[in-house]
C-alpha cells in the first residue's frame, strides 16, 4: 500500500504521480493523540512531501514545514531519497474542524533541502496562500517550478493519498486543450477513490487517454532512536549547565517531537559525558 507511481500521458506533454500511504502513515501517527482535523492536515503534508521527495536524485533529506499562528502552529514532514518519511504536528489535543486558513493562521511554508554534498541546506520560504493545503502547495510549485501543477490530497486515520499533475513545456503544442481537459477530469476524483490501485484510478479518471504507468516505488516510515545525536547536543551545553538542570529537576528529559521518542538521563550523565581526567 505504501507506494508512489509516476505516470505520463503518452499523447500529451503532461506528467503525474499517485501516492498511497497506509501502514507508513499509521506508524507516523501511532500514539500521538492528534485530533482528526490535525491528522488530515499532517496526512496531506505527508502525501505531498512524498510526491515532491520522489524527485530527489542524490542522497539527501527534503523537509517541509508549515508554520502558522493558528491553532495548528506547526506541521513538519521530511523525506529522504529512499522515500523514508517521518513527521509531526503541534496542535491542541482537541480541535474542531474549521477552514484550513483558520487552522493555520497567517504564516509560511518552509522547504529545506540538505544533500550530502552541501555544507549548508538550501531553504526557501513562501507565504501560506490558499484555502486548502493542496492550494498552498500549488502556489509554492507555481513559484518554484514555474510550470502549472495541480494537486488533489486526502487523508484520514487510515490512509494519506495524493494525485499530482504537471504541465510540461510542449503540452500546448501537443494538444491545446489537453491540460484543461485532464485537469477537469482529475477534479472529479473523490477522496475515497484516491486509495484505489493506480491502474484502476487512472483508468476511471482518464478512460480516453493513453497513459504510461511506471513501476511503483516503495515508501516507508523511518524514525529510529538516535541517542548519540542527543548526547552530542547535551555535551554541547557544557558540564555546568547540565549539572544545574539535574540539581533542579533530578533528571534531564528530552522529547524528540518529530520522532516521538523520549530520552531520560540521571546524574550519571555527567560522568558519561565529562569523565574525570586520567592520572598517569
C-alpha distance (Angstrom), angle and dihedral (degrees) to the residues before:
residue distance angle dihedral
X1 . . .
X2 3.83 . .
X3 3.79 97.6 .
X4 3.77 145.2 124.2
X5 3.81 123.5 -150.2
X6 3.79 124.6 -164.9
X7 3.79 117.1 -154.0
X8 3.79 138.9 -178.0
X9 3.80 131.9 -152.7
X10 3.80 100.0 -127.5
X11 3.82 96.3 -151.9
X12 3.81 96.1 38.2
X13 3.78 133.0 56.3
X14 3.81 90.9 -120.1
X15 3.77 127.9 116.3
X16 3.76 132.7 -170.8
X17 3.77 147.5 172.1
X18 3.80 138.1 -147.2
X19 3.80 124.1 -152.8
X20 3.80 125.8 -169.0
X21 3.81 119.9 -177.2
X22 3.80 123.0 -174.2
X23 3.82 120.7 142.1
X24 3.83 92.3 21.4
X25 3.80 91.0 52.6
X26 3.80 93.1 47.3
X27 3.80 90.3 48.9
X28 3.81 90.3 52.7
X29 3.80 92.4 55.6
X30 3.82 99.8 35.2
X31 3.79 111.7 129.0
X32 3.79 93.9 0.8
X33 3.81 99.4 111.8
X34 3.79 94.4 -144.3
X35 3.79 119.5 171.4
X36 3.83 113.4 -111.6
X37 3.80 92.8 -107.6
X38 3.82 90.5 52.7
X39 3.81 91.0 48.9
X40 3.78 88.9 51.9
X41 3.80 93.0 53.6
X42 3.82 94.9 43.2
X43 3.81 90.7 46.9
X44 3.78 91.5 52.2
X45 3.80 89.2 49.9
X46 3.82 90.3 49.5
X47 3.80 90.2 51.8
X48 3.81 95.9 48.5
X49 3.82 92.2 42.6
X50 3.80 88.0 56.2
X51 3.80 91.7 48.2
X52 3.79 91.9 52.9
X53 3.81 95.4 35.3
X54 3.79 88.7 57.5
X55 3.82 86.3 76.1
X56 3.82 93.2 63.8
X57 3.80 106.4 117.5
X58 3.80 101.2 175.6
X59 3.83 131.7 44.6
X60 3.77 109.2 -74.7
X61 3.78 147.0 103.5
X62 3.80 128.9 -100.9
X63 3.80 116.8 -157.6
X64 3.80 128.1 -171.3
X65 3.79 120.5 -167.0
X66 3.78 124.7 -174.7
X67 3.80 105.3 -159.8
X68 3.79 119.5 -175.5
X69 3.79 144.7 151.8
X70 3.79 95.1 -120.7
X71 3.80 130.1 96.0
X72 3.81 89.0 -78.0
X73 3.79 96.9 58.9
X74 3.80 97.2 171.7
X75 3.78 140.1 22.2
X76 3.79 117.0 175.1
X77 3.81 132.7 175.4
X78 3.76 128.4 166.7
X79 3.75 131.3 -169.8
X80 3.81 133.3 -172.1
X81 3.80 130.3 -148.6
X82 3.81 89.4 -89.1
X83 3.82 89.6 57.5
X84 3.80 92.8 -112.4
X85 3.79 108.2 157.1
X86 3.77 138.1 -159.9
X87 3.78 130.8 165.6
X88 3.78 149.7 156.3
X89 3.79 144.0 -166.9
X90 3.79 134.1 -143.6
X91 3.80 113.3 -145.2
X92 3.82 141.8 115.5
X93 3.80 114.8 -71.1
X94 3.80 89.7 -122.7
X95 3.78 115.6 45.0
X96 3.80 129.2 156.1
X97 3.78 122.1 -134.3
X98 3.79 114.9 -95.5
X99 3.83 137.6 150.1
X100 3.79 114.2 -58.4
X101 3.85 94.8 -116.8
X102 3.82 88.7 57.2
X103 3.80 92.4 47.2
X104 3.80 94.3 49.9
X105 3.79 101.8 29.4
X106 3.77 119.6 -164.1
X107 3.77 113.9 -29.5
X108 3.77 144.3 105.1
X109 3.77 144.9 -81.9
X110 3.80 111.2 -126.7
X111 3.79 123.9 -162.0
X112 3.80 120.2 -166.3
X113 3.78 122.3 -175.3
X114 3.80 117.5 -171.1
X115 3.78 115.9 -177.4
X116 3.79 126.2 -175.5
X117 3.79 89.9 -118.4
X118 3.83 96.4 53.0
X119 3.78 124.1 80.0
X120 3.81 93.1 -155.3
X121 3.81 128.1 33.5
X122 3.79 120.0 -110.6
X123 3.81 110.8 -120.3
X124 3.79 134.6 -172.4
X125 3.79 131.9 -179.1
X126 3.78 130.4 -156.2
X127 3.81 128.4 173.7
X128 3.79 119.9 -107.3
X129 3.79 101.3 -99.9
X130 3.79 119.1 164.5
X131 3.79 143.3 61.7
X132 3.82 93.3 -110.9
X133 3.78 136.5 30.7
X134 3.81 87.9 -109.5
X135 3.82 90.1 55.9
X136 3.82 91.2 48.1
X137 3.80 90.0 55.2
X138 3.80 92.9 43.7
X139 3.80 86.8 57.3
X140 3.81 90.0 48.4
X141 3.82 92.6 49.3
X142 3.81 92.1 47.5
X143 3.81 88.7 57.0
X144 3.80 98.8 40.5
X145 3.81 102.6 35.0
X146 3.82 97.2 28.8
X147 3.80 90.0 -147.7
X148 3.81 125.2 102.0
X149 3.80 115.0 -96.2
X150 3.80 135.3 173.6
X151 3.78 131.1 -157.1
X152 3.79 135.3 -165.2
X153 3.80 115.1 -170.7
X154 3.79 134.5 -180.0
X155 3.80 134.9 171.8
X156 3.79 141.2 166.7
X157 3.79 135.1 158.6
X158 3.81 92.9 -64.6
X159 3.80 108.2 35.7
X160 3.81 143.0 22.1
X161 3.80 115.5 -161.5
X162 3.77 141.3 168.9
X163 3.80 143.6 -176.2
X164 3.81 119.0 -154.1
X165 3.80 128.9 -169.8
X166 3.80 127.3 -177.6
X167 3.79 129.5 -172.4
X168 3.81 112.0 -135.9
X169 3.83 125.9 -151.5
X170 3.82 98.5 -94.5
X171 3.81 96.7 44.9
X172 3.81 97.1 105.8
X173 3.79 92.2 47.0
X174 3.81 91.6 51.6
X175 3.81 94.3 46.3
X176 3.82 122.9 -8.5
X177 3.81 91.7 -154.9
X178 3.82 97.0 36.3
X179 3.80 99.2 98.1
X180 3.80 94.8 46.6
X181 3.80 91.7 45.3
X182 3.78 94.6 50.0
X183 3.81 92.7 46.2
X184 3.81 92.2 49.9
X185 3.79 90.4 51.3
X186 3.80 92.7 46.3
X187 3.81 90.6 50.2
X188 3.82 89.3 66.0
X189 3.81 91.1 67.3
X190 3.80 115.5 118.6
X191 3.81 121.0 -143.5
X192 3.81 93.1 -114.8
X193 3.81 90.3 52.6
X194 3.80 92.3 62.2
X195 3.81 89.8 74.3
X196 3.82 91.3 61.0
X197 3.83 119.6 108.0
X198 3.80 111.3 -85.0
X199 3.81 94.9 -113.2
X200 3.81 91.6 51.2
X201 3.78 96.0 46.5
X202 3.81 96.6 45.2
X203 3.79 91.3 47.0
X204 3.79 90.2 50.8
X205 3.81 95.7 47.2
X206 3.81 99.5 38.9
X207 3.83 107.3 26.3
X208 3.83 94.4 155.8
X209 3.81 96.9 45.7
X210 3.80 127.5 89.7
X211 3.79 107.8 -127.6
X212 3.78 130.2 -175.0
X213 3.81 109.7 -150.8
X214 3.79 115.8 -158.3
X215 3.78 125.7 -147.3
X216 3.78 115.1 -77.2
X217 3.79 121.7 -107.2
X218 3.81 119.0 -145.1
X219 3.80 121.2 -118.8
X220 3.81 124.6 -159.1
X221 3.79 142.5 -178.8
X222 3.80 110.5 -115.6
X223 3.77 123.2 174.0
X224 3.82 110.5 136.3
X225 3.78 124.2 179.4
X226 3.80 113.4 -91.5
X227 3.78 108.5 -167.1
X228 3.81 91.9 162.5
X229 3.80 91.0 63.1
X230 3.81 91.2 47.4
X231 3.79 91.7 50.6
X232 3.80 90.7 49.8
X233 3.80 89.5 53.3
X234 3.80 91.8 48.8
X235 3.81 91.6 47.7
X236 3.80 89.3 55.0
X237 3.84 89.5 60.1
X238 3.79 91.0 64.1
X239 3.80 133.9 -124.6
X240 3.81 97.6 -83.8
X241 3.80 94.3 51.4
X242 3.81 91.9 50.2
X243 3.81 91.0 45.2
X244 3.81 89.6 53.5
X245 3.83 92.8 50.2
X246 3.81 91.7 48.5
X247 3.81 91.7 48.4
X248 3.81 90.4 52.2
X249 3.82 100.8 40.5
X250 3.79 106.5 18.0
X251 3.80 91.6 -128.3
X252 3.78 142.2 32.3
X253 3.79 113.3 -117.2
X254 3.81 121.5 -169.3
X255 3.78 125.2 -177.9
X256 3.81 115.2 -158.9
X257 3.79 98.3 -147.6
X258 3.79 100.2 -168.2
X259 3.81 94.1 42.5
X260 3.84 94.9 36.9
X261 3.81 91.6 -133.7
X262 3.82 128.9 141.7
X263 3.80 123.6 -143.4
X264 3.81 122.2 -170.3
X265 3.80 126.6 -177.9
X266 3.81 131.5 -177.7
X267 3.82 133.1 -160.1
X268 3.81 90.7 -68.6
X269 3.81 86.5 74.6
X270 3.81 91.2 79.1
X271 3.79 92.8 59.3
X272 3.78 90.8 44.2
X273 3.81 95.4 52.0
X274 3.81 99.1 30.9
X275 3.82 108.0 30.3
X276 3.80 115.6 -172.9
X277 3.79 114.9 -99.2
X278 3.77 115.7 -90.9
X279 3.80 114.2 -114.7
X280 3.79 117.0 -136.6
